[in-house]
Amino acid sequence: MSAFRAALRISRRDALRFKGRTALIMVMIGLPVLVITAVLTGAATTSITGRDKLDSTLGAADARIVTSPARTPVEQNSDGEITNMRPSDRPGRPWTPAEIGALLQGRLLRYQANVVEARLADGYTRTDVFEVDLRDPLTRGMRRLVEGRFATAPGEVVVSPALIDSGVRMGDTIKTWRPDRTVRVVGIAEHPNRPGLREMLALPEGLLPHQNDGNDSGWLIDTAAPVQRPDVQRLNKVGLGVKSRFLIERSDAGDSGPRDLHGLVELGVAVVLIVTETVLLAGPAFAVGLRRRRRELAVIAAQGGSGRHLKTIVLADGLVLGGVAALLGAALGIGAGLVAEWFAARWLDWTHGPADVPWAQVLGVAALGVVSALTAAIVPAIQASRQSPVHVLAGRAAVDTPGRAGRPVLGAVLVLLGLAALGFALHRGMLSVVLASTLVVFGLVALMPWLVQATGRLAGRLPLPLRLSVRDASRHRVRTASATAAVMAATMGVVSLGIGVNSYYVNREARRDSIVPAGTTTIRAWKTDDQGWARVRALVQQKLPGVSLVNGLDAKDAQGEPLNLRVALSQDCRSGCRPVEPQLGYSEVGDEEVLAFLQKRRDPQAAAALAAGKAVVFTPGLVRDGMITLQVEDWDAKPVKTLRVPAVVAEPAEVGQAGAVIPPSVLAQAGVKVLQRTLYAAYTDFDEQRLNTEIRILIGDQAYANADRGYAEDRFVILLMLLAGALVLVLGGTFAATGLAAADMRQDLDTLSAVGGTAQVRRLVVAAQAAYISGLGVLVGLVAGTVSGLALTWPLSRRVYASTDLFNPTIAVPWLFLAGVVVGLPLLAALTAGLFTRTRLVLARRVA
């Protein structure tokens, strides 16, 4: 025990002496702990229960009674939320306070809530309204008054801080639509669980019209005794929902039941992968410490210290540094999680509860960090126990034992088993693919020392800087293999997810089933006259300045009611058409300009066919014998007439486009009216909800705007995040190993400088080390990640679509993304390492 305490003191002293190395190891260990702890803390604080919402929901009341659209029995959960309601053919008679008092005795306070469109500085914005007399003691805690006072008369409102951020000020007047009112701001109050909510608070019917049944309305009630379950059941039978403080306070805090096997396996795989990556990243950093302490450990050994003592000292490094890093990471993670959650709740309108730290999970993560540190220190500890004190004290460089190259046979067996498991896992789900890929990862980790040794034999054919770097890396296989394996594992995961995610989004894009290309906004009027349509067009031009608009056409009946045009699906799919959903047959009416917009190019043959009265079809399965069957339906999908129209097949702008463009002349000949009631714009960078509100205010619910953004933006964001993650992991592992290599090669580099080598040569040698470590890891990870990524496309496709081509998924390789990973990251690592390497010559005395 005294030896262990001495080892801890030595480790503490060494950690304080070499602050740079200590910081590097602590970042490697503590950063994953910090990130995971922050996520757990933020998620726990964001995930609020019925207990957390008692103040904002009930205030100081004993219960909240919620009316329903009809007086039919309802079912509710433990938090009082209505989950099921028996349907009724007619709305129920509004409830009165006298009827409520007869069912449950107590003091009642009326409330009601809804949503309005409030006109702010930048236009109309959807805003929540909650109406209750917040001066009443029964509402204590429902809202926190920040400034001013609560409403005391109709026409007065209190606004939330989110509306203040939108430009509203104390004393301002706000115009609302539906209902059309003007209200004055007299105070600012914050929702305790949604600080980012855009909300106005008023007295009952101070802004909203009286509402009872069908909307969020009811009473807060102060009872003489707690509201028990029989009381709730009695009120549920007559169609009232009840949120009882007594029952919610005594409800289960959450799902405390055991996890299912699938969840436990997912958690286990995540833990194993996190520990493995942390060990591989931190291992070289511990080896840096071992190299710098070789002389100190050799002195201890020369004075009688055994190999076991040396192991204990190095493992004590893992315990001390891992323990401190885990504690700091957990503490900083808790703080970061709470701060990030507060900002997210404030600016993104996330739910927000009292600070909640899941201590059991946080302590488990911290323990995981300590275990990772101890595991990462095992190999350096073994190396320390085997080093020769004579060689070290003589100043000779330490190299790995010749002939030892990991466990290549075991690695090859694990890789083969993993590849076989991948083939089996294709149709078993994502978890099966991840498990099989984990086998491949461990196999490649075991193979990595052999791969380092094998590539080291090629050093003789390389230029001098690369030759020195590759030979040095080969001589220190353990150090190099650990960092290279970390880069490999990170690259494999990123490449797998990149291919899987890209294929997933390309598959969704191909099945988007829309006649307009992605990135298109369609403005369409259901029923309005020419003057109303002119106002809509002017509004759109005002809200989308500089955007080119293309006029489209709509089919109407004699009364001006909208008609749907649907092309019946041909049963002859021998030409290879894919399964077609019903919406693929819906079509647009348009001229040559509309066709060019939809195809994103001029197609002379298709335009000539359209001008000749032929439909231009983007889905081959709709055409049979050169004709399509066009069903003209009213808005209730009832057939009006059926037309046979000649058609030609044309290539759309994107794979996911489907349907047909119908020439207006065909409809005119059939007696169907065609009016200009559609606009197309190749632009989606605007607030769709706000534009729709402006249109509804202008002409009512007779027109709408729909922005079809596709999935390209989501795919780009995810791939960018994956690339950022790869950047951190690849550069972290590379720089740790390169720093160790530079320390080991310092004497060789000094000798190189002494015989005439320039500072540029020293930089090239260090840059070559970084390029070799990251390049080898990235190349191996690319191959393995490509295989697992291709396997990942099967379950990703199955989870989204259940169609006949389920087991023939779209495989879309993101070549630019892979080029950034495979070429960009090693190049960046090499340039950074070469730029920041030390070039000063340090003369040292050597002992023969």
SULZINOR-V140868 format. One record per backbone hydrogen bond with DSSP energy under -0.5 kcal/mol. NH is the residue of the N-H (numbers start at 1). CO is the residue of the C=O. Records with the same first field share a line. If there is no record, write none. Layout:
NH->CO, CO
//
This chain:
5->1
6->2
7->3
8->4
9->5
10->6
11->7
12->8
13->9
14->10
15->11
16->12
17->13
18->14
19->17
22->18
23->19
24->20
25->21
26->22
27->23
28->24
29->25
30->26
31->27
32->28
33->29
34->30
35->31
36->32
37->33
38->34
39->35
40->36
41->37
42->38
43->39
44->40
45->41
46->42
47->43
48->46
53->49
54->51
57->53
58->54
59->54, 55
60->138
61->58, 138
62->221
63->221
64->243
65->219
66->241
67->217
72->70
74->236
75->84
77->81
80->77
83->75
84->75
86->73
92->69
100->96
101->97
102->98
103->99, 100
104->100
107->222
109->220
111->218
112->131
113->216
114->129
116->127
117->177
118->116, 125
119->175
120->118, 123
121->166
123->120
125->118
127->116
128->198
129->114
130->200
131->112
132->130, 202
134->132
136->133
139->136
140->137
142->139
144->190
145->143
146->188
147->188
149->186
155->206
156->153
157->184
158->201
159->187
160->199
162->197
163->160
164->160
165->161
166->162
167->164
168->163
171->185
172->169
174->183
175->119
176->181
177->117
181->176, 179
183->174
184->155
185->172
186->157
187->157
188->147
189->159
190->144
192->142
196->345
197->194
199->197
200->128
201->158
202->130
206->203
216->113
217->215
218->111
219->65
220->109
221->63
222->107
223->221
228->226
232->228
233->229
234->230
235->231
236->232
237->233
238->234, 235
239->236
240->235
241->66
243->64
244->242
245->62, 243
246->62
248->244
249->245
250->246
251->248
256->254
264->260
265->261
266->262
267->263
268->264
269->265
270->266
271->267
272->268
273->269
274->270
275->271
276->272
277->273
278->274
279->275
280->276
281->277
282->278
283->279
284->280
285->281
286->282
287->283
288->284
289->285
290->286
291->287
292->288
293->289
294->291
297->293
298->294
299->295
300->296
301->297
302->298
303->299
304->301
305->300
310->306
311->307
312->308
313->309
314->310
315->311
316->312
317->313
318->314
319->315
320->316
321->317
322->317, 318
323->319
324->320
325->321
326->322
327->323
328->324
329->325
330->326
331->327
332->328
333->329
334->330
335->331
336->332
337->333
338->334
339->335
340->336
341->337
342->338
343->339
344->340
345->341
346->342
347->343
348->344
350->344
352->193
353->45
358->356
359->357
362->358
363->359
364->360
365->361
366->362
367->363
368->364
369->365
370->366
371->367
372->368
373->369
374->370
375->371
376->372
377->373
378->375
379->375
380->376
381->377
382->378
383->379
384->380
385->381
386->382, 383
387->383, 384
389->387
392->388
393->389
394->390
395->392
396->391
400->475
404->401
405->403
407->446
411->407
412->408
413->409
414->410
415->411
416->412
417->413
418->414
419->415
420->416
421->417
422->418
423->419
424->420
425->421
426->422
427->424
428->425
429->425
433->429
434->430
435->431
436->432
437->433
438->434
439->435
440->436
441->437
442->438
443->439
444->440
445->441
446->442
447->443
448->444
449->445
451->447
452->448
453->449
454->450
455->451
456->452
457->453, 454
458->455
459->456
461->458
462->459
467->463
468->464
469->465
470->466
471->467
472->468
473->469
474->470
475->471
476->472
477->474
480->476
481->477
482->478
483->479
484->480
485->481
486->482
487->483
488->484
489->485
490->486
491->487
492->488
493->489
494->490
495->491
496->492
497->493
498->494
499->495
500->496
501->497
502->498
503->499
504->500
505->501
506->502
507->503
508->504
509->505
510->506
511->507
512->509
513->656
514->656
519->708
520->517, 708
521->681
522->706
523->521, 679
524->522, 704
525->677
526->702
527->702
533->529
534->530
535->531
536->532
537->533
538->534
539->535
540->536
541->537
542->538
543->539
544->540
545->542
547->544
550->680
552->678
553->589
554->675
556->673
557->561
560->557
563->555
564->633
566->564, 631
567->585
568->566, 629
570->621
573->571
576->573
584->581
585->582
586->583
587->565
588->660
589->553
590->662
595->591
596->592
597->593
598->594
599->595
600->596
601->596
603->601
604->602
607->603
608->604
609->605
610->606
611->607
612->608
613->610
614->609
615->646
616->661
617->615, 648
618->659
619->659
620->618
622->619
623->620
624->627
627->624
628->645
630->628, 643
631->566, 629
632->630, 641
633->564, 631
634->638
637->634
640->632
641->632
643->630
645->628, 643
647->626
648->615
650->617
653->598
657->654
658->514
661->616
662->588, 660
666->663
667->663
668->664
669->665
670->666
671->668
672->667
673->556, 671
675->554
677->675
678->552
679->523
680->550
681->521
682->548
683->681
686->684
688->686
691->687
692->688
693->689
694->690
695->691
696->692
697->693
698->694
699->695
700->696
702->700
703->700
704->524
706->522
708->520, 706
709->707
715->711
716->712
717->713
718->714
719->715
720->716
721->717
722->718
723->719
724->720
725->721
726->722
727->723
728->724
729->725
730->726
731->727
732->728
733->729
734->730
735->731
736->732
737->733
738->734
739->735
740->736
741->737
742->738
743->739
744->740
745->741
746->743
749->745
750->746
751->747
752->748
753->749
754->750
755->751
756->753
757->752
762->758
763->759
764->760
765->761
766->762
767->763
768->764
769->765
770->766
771->767
772->768
773->769
774->770
775->771
776->772
777->773
778->774
779->775
780->776
781->777
782->778
783->779
784->780
785->781
786->782
787->783
788->784
789->785
790->786
791->787
792->788
793->789, 790
794->791
795->791
796->792
797->793
798->794
799->795
800->796, 797
801->797
806->803
808->805
812->810
813->811
814->812
815->813
818->814
819->815
820->816
821->817
822->818
823->819
824->819
825->820
827->823
828->824
829->825
830->826
831->827
832->828
833->829
834->830
835->831
836->832
837->833
843->841
847->394
848->846
//
